[in-house]
Amino acid sequence: MTPVSPVWGHVAGAIILLMMVTFIGIWIWAWHKQHKRTFNRMARLPMEDEPTDAETKEDRP
């Protein structure tokens, strides 16, 4: 079995740290107050009864 170079441990640690910072950044962005209105509107989309233009064109003969 060959020993693993200590450099790989530092590289893996740096990659994990970068991924963690990216995840926390996306999490903070998603929970920012200015996005609440947009996310609430998108959450209600599946429950709207009005057909879109594409759906009305498909129903026509």
mmCIF file of the N, C-alpha and C atoms, coordinates in Angstrom:
data_MODEL
# 
_entry.id   MODEL 
# 
loop_
_atom_site.group_PDB 
_atom_site.id 
_atom_site.type_symbol 
_atom_site.label_atom_id 
_atom_site.label_alt_id 
_atom_site.label_comp_id 
_atom_site.label_asym_id 
_atom_site.label_entity_id 
_atom_site.label_seq_id 
_atom_site.pdbx_PDB_ins_code 
_atom_site.Cartn_x 
_atom_site.Cartn_y 
_atom_site.Cartn_z 
_atom_site.occupancy 
_atom_site.B_iso_or_equiv 
_atom_site.pdbx_formal_charge 
_atom_site.auth_seq_id 
_atom_site.auth_comp_id 
_atom_site.auth_asym_id 
_atom_site.auth_atom_id 
_atom_site.pdbx_PDB_model_num 
ATOM 1   N N  . MET A 1 1  ? 0.852   -1.180 0.000   1.00 0.00 ? 1  MET A N  1 
ATOM 2   C CA . MET A 1 1  ? 0.000   0.000  0.000   1.00 0.00 ? 1  MET A CA 1 
ATOM 3   C C  . MET A 1 1  ? 0.895   1.239  0.000   1.00 0.00 ? 1  MET A C  1 
ATOM 4   N N  . THR A 1 2  ? 0.579   2.195  -0.882  1.00 0.00 ? 2  THR A N  1 
ATOM 5   C CA . THR A 1 2  ? 1.391   3.404  -0.963  1.00 0.00 ? 2  THR A CA 1 
ATOM 6   C C  . THR A 1 2  ? 0.819   4.471  -0.043  1.00 0.00 ? 2  THR A C  1 
ATOM 7   N N  . PRO A 1 3  ? 1.672   5.194  0.647   1.00 0.00 ? 3  PRO A N  1 
ATOM 8   C CA . PRO A 1 3  ? 1.171   6.255  1.520   1.00 0.00 ? 3  PRO A CA 1 
ATOM 9   C C  . PRO A 1 3  ? 0.619   7.422  0.698   1.00 0.00 ? 3  PRO A C  1 
ATOM 10  N N  . VAL A 1 4  ? -0.377  8.073  1.231   1.00 0.00 ? 4  VAL A N  1 
ATOM 11  C CA . VAL A 1 4  ? -0.995  9.209  0.551   1.00 0.00 ? 4  VAL A CA 1 
ATOM 12  C C  . VAL A 1 4  ? -0.209  10.465 0.900   1.00 0.00 ? 4  VAL A C  1 
ATOM 13  N N  . SER A 1 5  ? 0.041   11.277 -0.092  1.00 0.00 ? 5  SER A N  1 
ATOM 14  C CA . SER A 1 5  ? 0.794   12.513 0.099   1.00 0.00 ? 5  SER A CA 1 
ATOM 15  C C  . SER A 1 5  ? -0.010  13.477 0.980   1.00 0.00 ? 5  SER A C  1 
ATOM 16  N N  . PRO A 1 6  ? 0.663   14.180 1.890   1.00 0.00 ? 6  PRO A N  1 
ATOM 17  C CA . PRO A 1 6  ? -0.048  15.151 2.738   1.00 0.00 ? 6  PRO A CA 1 
ATOM 18  C C  . PRO A 1 6  ? -0.680  16.290 1.934   1.00 0.00 ? 6  PRO A C  1 
ATOM 19  N N  . VAL A 1 7  ? -0.172  16.527 0.746   1.00 0.00 ? 7  VAL A N  1 
ATOM 20  C CA . VAL A 1 7  ? -0.734  17.583 -0.101  1.00 0.00 ? 7  VAL A CA 1 
ATOM 21  C C  . VAL A 1 7  ? -2.180  17.261 -0.445  1.00 0.00 ? 7  VAL A C  1 
ATOM 22  N N  . TRP A 1 8  ? -2.484  15.988 -0.692  1.00 0.00 ? 8  TRP A N  1 
ATOM 23  C CA . TRP A 1 8  ? -3.848  15.603 -1.036  1.00 0.00 ? 8  TRP A CA 1 
ATOM 24  C C  . TRP A 1 8  ? -4.809  15.896 0.109   1.00 0.00 ? 8  TRP A C  1 
ATOM 25  N N  . GLY A 1 9  ? -4.364  15.764 1.327   1.00 0.00 ? 9  GLY A N  1 
ATOM 26  C CA . GLY A 1 9  ? -5.205  16.110 2.473   1.00 0.00 ? 9  GLY A CA 1 
ATOM 27  C C  . GLY A 1 9  ? -5.547  17.585 2.485   1.00 0.00 ? 9  GLY A C  1 
ATOM 28  N N  . HIS A 1 10 ? -4.579  18.427 2.159   1.00 0.00 ? 10 HIS A N  1 
ATOM 29  C CA . HIS A 1 10 ? -4.830  19.871 2.107   1.00 0.00 ? 10 HIS A CA 1 
ATOM 30  C C  . HIS A 1 10 ? -5.741  20.232 0.938   1.00 0.00 ? 10 HIS A C  1 
ATOM 31  N N  . VAL A 1 11 ? -5.545  19.579 -0.191  1.00 0.00 ? 11 VAL A N  1 
ATOM 32  C CA . VAL A 1 11 ? -6.396  19.838 -1.361  1.00 0.00 ? 11 VAL A CA 1 
ATOM 33  C C  . VAL A 1 11 ? -7.831  19.420 -1.058  1.00 0.00 ? 11 VAL A C  1 
ATOM 34  N N  . ALA A 1 12 ? -7.997  18.234 -0.477  1.00 0.00 ? 12 ALA A N  1 
ATOM 35  C CA . ALA A 1 12 ? -9.345  17.765 -0.133  1.00 0.00 ? 12 ALA A CA 1 
ATOM 36  C C  . ALA A 1 12 ? -9.994  18.700 0.884   1.00 0.00 ? 12 ALA A C  1 
ATOM 37  N N  . GLY A 1 13 ? -9.233  19.157 1.862   1.00 0.00 ? 13 GLY A N  1 
ATOM 38  C CA . GLY A 1 13 ? -9.762  20.094 2.851   1.00 0.00 ? 13 GLY A CA 1 
ATOM 39  C C  . GLY A 1 13 ? -10.187 21.411 2.228   1.00 0.00 ? 13 GLY A C  1 
ATOM 40  N N  . ALA A 1 14 ? -9.394  21.908 1.283   1.00 0.00 ? 14 ALA A N  1 
ATOM 41  C CA . ALA A 1 14 ? -9.731  23.163 0.603   1.00 0.00 ? 14 ALA A CA 1 
ATOM 42  C C  . ALA A 1 14 ? -10.988 23.005 -0.236  1.00 0.00 ? 14 ALA A C  1 
ATOM 43  N N  . ILE A 1 15 ? -11.124 21.870 -0.908  1.00 0.00 ? 15 ILE A N  1 
ATOM 44  C CA . ILE A 1 15 ? -12.314 21.634 -1.731  1.00 0.00 ? 15 ILE A CA 1 
ATOM 45  C C  . ILE A 1 15 ? -13.552 21.535 -0.847  1.00 0.00 ? 15 ILE A C  1 
ATOM 46  N N  . ILE A 1 16 ? -13.447 20.830 0.266   1.00 0.00 ? 16 ILE A N  1 
ATOM 47  C CA . ILE A 1 16 ? -14.588 20.708 1.185   1.00 0.00 ? 16 ILE A CA 1 
ATOM 48  C C  . ILE A 1 16 ? -14.960 22.072 1.757   1.00 0.00 ? 16 ILE A C  1 
ATOM 49  N N  . LEU A 1 17 ? -13.956 22.869 2.112   1.00 0.00 ? 17 LEU A N  1 
ATOM 50  C CA . LEU A 1 17 ? -14.227 24.211 2.631   1.00 0.00 ? 17 LEU A CA 1 
ATOM 51  C C  . LEU A 1 17 ? -14.916 25.074 1.583   1.00 0.00 ? 17 LEU A C  1 
ATOM 52  N N  . LEU A 1 18 ? -14.470 24.993 0.328   1.00 0.00 ? 18 LEU A N  1 
ATOM 53  C CA . LEU A 1 18 ? -15.092 25.749 -0.761  1.00 0.00 ? 18 LEU A CA 1 
ATOM 54  C C  . LEU A 1 18 ? -16.541 25.316 -0.971  1.00 0.00 ? 18 LEU A C  1 
ATOM 55  N N  . MET A 1 19 ? -16.776 24.004 -0.939  1.00 0.00 ? 19 MET A N  1 
ATOM 56  C CA . MET A 1 19 ? -18.144 23.507 -1.102  1.00 0.00 ? 19 MET A CA 1 
ATOM 57  C C  . MET A 1 19 ? -19.032 23.954 0.061   1.00 0.00 ? 19 MET A C  1 
ATOM 58  N N  . MET A 1 20 ? -18.507 23.965 1.275   1.00 0.00 ? 20 MET A N  1 
ATOM 59  C CA . MET A 1 20 ? -19.291 24.384 2.431   1.00 0.00 ? 20 MET A CA 1 
ATOM 60  C C  . MET A 1 20 ? -19.630 25.870 2.346   1.00 0.00 ? 20 MET A C  1 
ATOM 61  N N  . VAL A 1 21 ? -18.670 26.686 1.960   1.00 0.00 ? 21 VAL A N  1 
ATOM 62  C CA . VAL A 1 21 ? -18.923 28.123 1.818   1.00 0.00 ? 21 VAL A CA 1 
ATOM 63  C C  . VAL A 1 21 ? -19.949 28.377 0.715   1.00 0.00 ? 21 VAL A C  1 
ATOM 64  N N  . THR A 1 22 ? -19.860 27.635 -0.389  1.00 0.00 ? 22 THR A N  1 
ATOM 65  C CA . THR A 1 22 ? -20.829 27.770 -1.478  1.00 0.00 ? 22 THR A CA 1 
ATOM 66  C C  . THR A 1 22 ? -22.228 27.393 -1.000  1.00 0.00 ? 22 THR A C  1 
ATOM 67  N N  . PHE A 1 23 ? -22.352 26.288 -0.274  1.00 0.00 ? 23 PHE A N  1 
ATOM 68  C CA . PHE A 1 23 ? -23.641 25.858 0.238   1.00 0.00 ? 23 PHE A CA 1 
ATOM 69  C C  . PHE A 1 23 ? -24.239 26.897 1.176   1.00 0.00 ? 23 PHE A C  1 
ATOM 70  N N  . ILE A 1 24 ? -23.443 27.410 2.096   1.00 0.00 ? 24 ILE A N  1 
ATOM 71  C CA . ILE A 1 24 ? -23.942 28.417 3.041   1.00 0.00 ? 24 ILE A CA 1 
ATOM 72  C C  . ILE A 1 24 ? -24.334 29.691 2.298   1.00 0.00 ? 24 ILE A C  1 
ATOM 73  N N  . GLY A 1 25 ? -23.577 30.070 1.268   1.00 0.00 ? 25 GLY A N  1 
ATOM 74  C CA . GLY A 1 25 ? -23.917 31.252 0.474   1.00 0.00 ? 25 GLY A CA 1 
ATOM 75  C C  . GLY A 1 25 ? -25.243 31.093 -0.251  1.00 0.00 ? 25 GLY A C  1 
ATOM 76  N N  . ILE A 1 26 ? -25.473 29.929 -0.847  1.00 0.00 ? 26 ILE A N  1 
ATOM 77  C CA . ILE A 1 26 ? -26.748 29.681 -1.529  1.00 0.00 ? 26 ILE A CA 1 
ATOM 78  C C  . ILE A 1 26 ? -27.884 29.655 -0.516  1.00 0.00 ? 26 ILE A C  1 
ATOM 79  N N  . TRP A 1 27 ? -27.654 29.081 0.650   1.00 0.00 ? 27 TRP A N  1 
ATOM 80  C CA . TRP A 1 27 ? -28.684 29.016 1.689   1.00 0.00 ? 27 TRP A CA 1 
ATOM 81  C C  . TRP A 1 27 ? -29.065 30.424 2.160   1.00 0.00 ? 27 TRP A C  1 
ATOM 82  N N  . ILE A 1 28 ? -28.074 31.276 2.379   1.00 0.00 ? 28 ILE A N  1 
ATOM 83  C CA . ILE A 1 28 ? -28.349 32.662 2.788   1.00 0.00 ? 28 ILE A CA 1 
ATOM 84  C C  . ILE A 1 28 ? -29.094 33.401 1.680   1.00 0.00 ? 28 ILE A C  1 
ATOM 85  N N  . TRP A 1 29 ? -28.687 33.202 0.427   1.00 0.00 ? 29 TRP A N  1 
ATOM 86  C CA . TRP A 1 29 ? -29.358 33.862 -0.697  1.00 0.00 ? 29 TRP A CA 1 
ATOM 87  C C  . TRP A 1 29 ? -30.826 33.438 -0.776  1.00 0.00 ? 29 TRP A C  1 
ATOM 88  N N  . ALA A 1 30 ? -31.081 32.145 -0.617  1.00 0.00 ? 30 ALA A N  1 
ATOM 89  C CA . ALA A 1 30 ? -32.448 31.634 -0.740  1.00 0.00 ? 30 ALA A CA 1 
ATOM 90  C C  . ALA A 1 30 ? -33.350 32.150 0.380   1.00 0.00 ? 30 ALA A C  1 
ATOM 91  N N  . TRP A 1 31 ? -32.824 32.346 1.564   1.00 0.00 ? 31 TRP A N  1 
ATOM 92  C CA . TRP A 1 31 ? -33.635 32.794 2.696   1.00 0.00 ? 31 TRP A CA 1 
ATOM 93  C C  . TRP A 1 31 ? -33.641 34.312 2.855   1.00 0.00 ? 31 TRP A C  1 
ATOM 94  N N  . HIS A 1 32 ? -33.048 35.035 1.912   1.00 0.00 ? 32 HIS A N  1 
ATOM 95  C CA . HIS A 1 32 ? -33.040 36.499 1.980   1.00 0.00 ? 32 HIS A CA 1 
ATOM 96  C C  . HIS A 1 32 ? -34.468 37.025 1.855   1.00 0.00 ? 32 HIS A C  1 
ATOM 97  N N  . LYS A 1 33 ? -34.789 38.076 2.577   1.00 0.00 ? 33 LYS A N  1 
ATOM 98  C CA . LYS A 1 33 ? -36.161 38.596 2.618   1.00 0.00 ? 33 LYS A CA 1 
ATOM 99  C C  . LYS A 1 33 ? -36.676 39.038 1.255   1.00 0.00 ? 33 LYS A C  1 
ATOM 100 N N  . GLN A 1 34 ? -35.812 39.552 0.393   1.00 0.00 ? 34 GLN A N  1 
ATOM 101 C CA . GLN A 1 34 ? -36.294 40.060 -0.892  1.00 0.00 ? 34 GLN A CA 1 
ATOM 102 C C  . GLN A 1 34 ? -36.793 38.933 -1.802  1.00 0.00 ? 34 GLN A C  1 
ATOM 103 N N  . HIS A 1 35 ? -36.451 37.683 -1.549  1.00 0.00 ? 35 HIS A N  1 
ATOM 104 C CA . HIS A 1 35 ? -36.887 36.573 -2.378  1.00 0.00 ? 35 HIS A CA 1 
ATOM 105 C C  . HIS A 1 35 ? -38.201 35.959 -1.913  1.00 0.00 ? 35 HIS A C  1 
ATOM 106 N N  . LYS A 1 36 ? -38.689 36.339 -0.746  1.00 0.00 ? 36 LYS A N  1 
ATOM 107 C CA . LYS A 1 36 ? -39.887 35.722 -0.182  1.00 0.00 ? 36 LYS A CA 1 
ATOM 108 C C  . LYS A 1 36 ? -41.100 35.872 -1.106  1.00 0.00 ? 36 LYS A C  1 
ATOM 109 N N  . ARG A 1 37 ? -41.319 37.060 -1.651  1.00 0.00 ? 37 ARG A N  1 
ATOM 110 C CA . ARG A 1 37 ? -42.470 37.297 -2.520  1.00 0.00 ? 37 ARG A CA 1 
ATOM 111 C C  . ARG A 1 37 ? -42.408 36.422 -3.774  1.00 0.00 ? 37 ARG A C  1 
ATOM 112 N N  . THR A 1 38 ? -41.235 36.322 -4.370  1.00 0.00 ? 38 THR A N  1 
ATOM 113 C CA . THR A 1 38 ? -41.072 35.507 -5.576  1.00 0.00 ? 38 THR A CA 1 
ATOM 114 C C  . THR A 1 38 ? -41.304 34.033 -5.286  1.00 0.00 ? 38 THR A C  1 
ATOM 115 N N  . PHE A 1 39 ? -40.740 33.531 -4.186  1.00 0.00 ? 39 PHE A N  1 
ATOM 116 C CA . PHE A 1 39 ? -40.907 32.121 -3.847  1.00 0.00 ? 39 PHE A CA 1 
ATOM 117 C C  . PHE A 1 39 ? -42.349 31.802 -3.483  1.00 0.00 ? 39 PHE A C  1 
ATOM 118 N N  . ASN A 1 40 ? -43.040 32.710 -2.812  1.00 0.00 ? 40 ASN A N  1 
ATOM 119 C CA . ASN A 1 40 ? -44.450 32.483 -2.494  1.00 0.00 ? 40 ASN A CA 1 
ATOM 120 C C  . ASN A 1 40 ? -45.291 32.423 -3.768  1.00 0.00 ? 40 ASN A C  1 
ATOM 121 N N  . ARG A 1 41 ? -44.983 33.314 -4.728  1.00 0.00 ? 41 ARG A N  1 
ATOM 122 C CA . ARG A 1 41 ? -45.716 33.304 -6.001  1.00 0.00 ? 41 ARG A CA 1 
ATOM 123 C C  . ARG A 1 41 ? -45.471 31.995 -6.760  1.00 0.00 ? 41 ARG A C  1 
ATOM 124 N N  . MET A 1 42 ? -44.226 31.541 -6.777  1.00 0.00 ? 42 MET A N  1 
ATOM 125 C CA . MET A 1 42 ? -43.915 30.289 -7.474  1.00 0.00 ? 42 MET A CA 1 
ATOM 126 C C  . MET A 1 42 ? -44.545 29.091 -6.762  1.00 0.00 ? 42 MET A C  1 
ATOM 127 N N  . ALA A 1 43 ? -44.688 29.155 -5.448  1.00 0.00 ? 43 ALA A N  1 
ATOM 128 C CA . ALA A 1 43 ? -45.296 28.047 -4.707  1.00 0.00 ? 43 ALA A CA 1 
ATOM 129 C C  . ALA A 1 43 ? -46.784 27.916 -5.018  1.00 0.00 ? 43 ALA A C  1 
ATOM 130 N N  . ARG A 1 44 ? -47.438 29.021 -5.379  1.00 0.00 ? 44 ARG A N  1 
ATOM 131 C CA . ARG A 1 44 ? -48.864 28.980 -5.693  1.00 0.00 ? 44 ARG A CA 1 
ATOM 132 C C  . ARG A 1 44 ? -49.154 28.606 -7.144  1.00 0.00 ? 44 ARG A C  1 
ATOM 133 N N  . LEU A 1 45 ? -48.164 28.584 -8.003  1.00 0.00 ? 45 LEU A N  1 
ATOM 134 C CA . LEU A 1 45 ? -48.376 28.299 -9.427  1.00 0.00 ? 45 LEU A CA 1 
ATOM 135 C C  . LEU A 1 45 ? -49.099 26.981 -9.692  1.00 0.00 ? 45 LEU A C  1 
ATOM 136 N N  . PRO A 1 46 ? -48.756 25.868 -9.059  1.00 0.00 ? 46 PRO A N  1 
ATOM 137 C CA . PRO A 1 46 ? -49.453 24.616 -9.372  1.00 0.00 ? 46 PRO A CA 1 
ATOM 138 C C  . PRO A 1 46 ? -50.939 24.622 -9.017  1.00 0.00 ? 46 PRO A C  1 
ATOM 139 N N  . MET A 1 47 ? -51.361 25.546 -8.155  1.00 0.00 ? 47 MET A N  1 
ATOM 140 C CA . MET A 1 47 ? -52.753 25.559 -7.715  1.00 0.00 ? 47 MET A CA 1 
ATOM 141 C C  . MET A 1 47 ? -53.623 26.527 -8.504  1.00 0.00 ? 47 MET A C  1 
ATOM 142 N N  . GLU A 1 48 ? -53.040 27.233 -9.456  1.00 0.00 ? 48 GLU A N  1 
ATOM 143 C CA . GLU A 1 48 ? -53.824 28.167 -10.267 1.00 0.00 ? 48 GLU A CA 1 
ATOM 144 C C  . GLU A 1 48 ? -54.643 27.399 -11.290 1.00 0.00 ? 48 GLU A C  1 
ATOM 145 N N  . ASP A 1 49 ? -55.893 27.839 -11.487 1.00 0.00 ? 49 ASP A N  1 
ATOM 146 C CA . ASP A 1 49 ? -56.797 27.145 -12.401 1.00 0.00 ? 49 ASP A CA 1 
ATOM 147 C C  . ASP A 1 49 ? -56.806 27.727 -13.804 1.00 0.00 ? 49 ASP A C  1 
ATOM 148 N N  . GLU A 1 50 ? -56.277 28.906 -13.985 1.00 0.00 ? 50 GLU A N  1 
ATOM 149 C CA . GLU A 1 50 ? -56.302 29.531 -15.302 1.00 0.00 ? 50 GLU A CA 1 
ATOM 150 C C  . GLU A 1 50 ? -55.339 28.815 -16.242 1.00 0.00 ? 50 GLU A C  1 
ATOM 151 N N  . PRO A 1 51 ? -55.823 28.378 -17.411 1.00 0.00 ? 51 PRO A N  1 
ATOM 152 C CA . PRO A 1 51 ? -54.914 27.694 -18.349 1.00 0.00 ? 51 PRO A CA 1 
ATOM 153 C C  . PRO A 1 51 ? -53.957 28.694 -18.998 1.00 0.00 ? 51 PRO A C  1 
ATOM 154 N N  . THR A 1 52 ? -52.799 28.231 -19.339 1.00 0.00 ? 52 THR A N  1 
ATOM 155 C CA . THR A 1 52 ? -51.840 29.079 -20.031 1.00 0.00 ? 52 THR A CA 1 
ATOM 156 C C  . THR A 1 52 ? -52.159 29.091 -21.521 1.00 0.00 ? 52 THR A C  1 
ATOM 157 N N  . ASP A 1 53 ? -51.479 29.935 -22.276 1.00 0.00 ? 53 ASP A N  1 
ATOM 158 C CA . ASP A 1 53 ? -51.708 30.018 -23.724 1.00 0.00 ? 53 ASP A CA 1 
ATOM 159 C C  . ASP A 1 53 ? -51.375 28.694 -24.403 1.00 0.00 ? 53 ASP A C  1 
ATOM 160 N N  . ALA A 1 54 ? -50.342 28.021 -23.968 1.00 0.00 ? 54 ALA A N  1 
ATOM 161 C CA . ALA A 1 54 ? -49.955 26.750 -24.586 1.00 0.00 ? 54 ALA A CA 1 
ATOM 162 C C  . ALA A 1 54 ? -51.041 25.697 -24.380 1.00 0.00 ? 54 ALA A C  1 
ATOM 163 N N  . GLU A 1 55 ? -51.661 25.674 -23.202 1.00 0.00 ? 55 GLU A N  1 
ATOM 164 C CA . GLU A 1 55 ? -52.705 24.691 -22.934 1.00 0.00 ? 55 GLU A CA 1 
ATOM 165 C C  . GLU A 1 55 ? -53.952 24.968 -23.759 1.00 0.00 ? 55 GLU A C  1 
ATOM 166 N N  . THR A 1 56 ? -54.320 26.233 -23.945 1.00 0.00 ? 56 THR A N  1 
ATOM 167 C CA . THR A 1 56 ? -55.515 26.552 -24.719 1.00 0.00 ? 56 THR A CA 1 
ATOM 168 C C  . THR A 1 56 ? -55.306 26.234 -26.203 1.00 0.00 ? 56 THR A C  1 
ATOM 169 N N  . LYS A 1 57 ? -54.088 26.394 -26.721 1.00 0.00 ? 57 LYS A N  1 
ATOM 170 C CA . LYS A 1 57 ? -53.820 26.084 -28.125 1.00 0.00 ? 57 LYS A CA 1 
ATOM 171 C C  . LYS A 1 57 ? -53.886 24.564 -28.364 1.00 0.00 ? 57 LYS A C  1 
ATOM 172 N N  . GLU A 1 58 ? -53.468 23.771 -27.377 1.00 0.00 ? 58 GLU A N  1 
ATOM 173 C CA . GLU A 1 58 ? -53.516 22.310 -27.527 1.00 0.00 ? 58 GLU A CA 1 
ATOM 174 C C  . GLU A 1 58 ? -54.946 21.805 -27.518 1.00 0.00 ? 58 GLU A C  1 
ATOM 175 N N  . ASP A 1 59 ? -55.844 22.473 -26.807 1.00 0.00 ? 59 ASP A N  1 
ATOM 176 C CA . ASP A 1 59 ? -57.238 22.020 -26.701 1.00 0.00 ? 59 ASP A CA 1 
ATOM 177 C C  . ASP A 1 59 ? -58.050 22.335 -27.946 1.00 0.00 ? 59 ASP A C  1 
ATOM 178 N N  . ARG A 1 60 ? -57.596 23.270 -28.764 1.00 0.00 ? 60 ARG A N  1 
ATOM 179 C CA . ARG A 1 60 ? -58.347 23.644 -29.954 1.00 0.00 ? 60 ARG A CA 1 
ATOM 180 C C  . ARG A 1 60 ? -58.176 22.610 -31.053 1.00 0.00 ? 60 ARG A C  1 
ATOM 181 N N  . PRO A 1 61 ? -59.234 22.375 -31.824 1.00 0.00 ? 61 PRO A N  1 
ATOM 182 C CA . PRO A 1 61 ? -59.119 21.402 -32.941 1.00 0.00 ? 61 PRO A CA 1 
ATOM 183 C C  . PRO A 1 61 ? -58.362 21.929 -34.115 1.00 0.00 ? 61 PRO A C  1 
# 
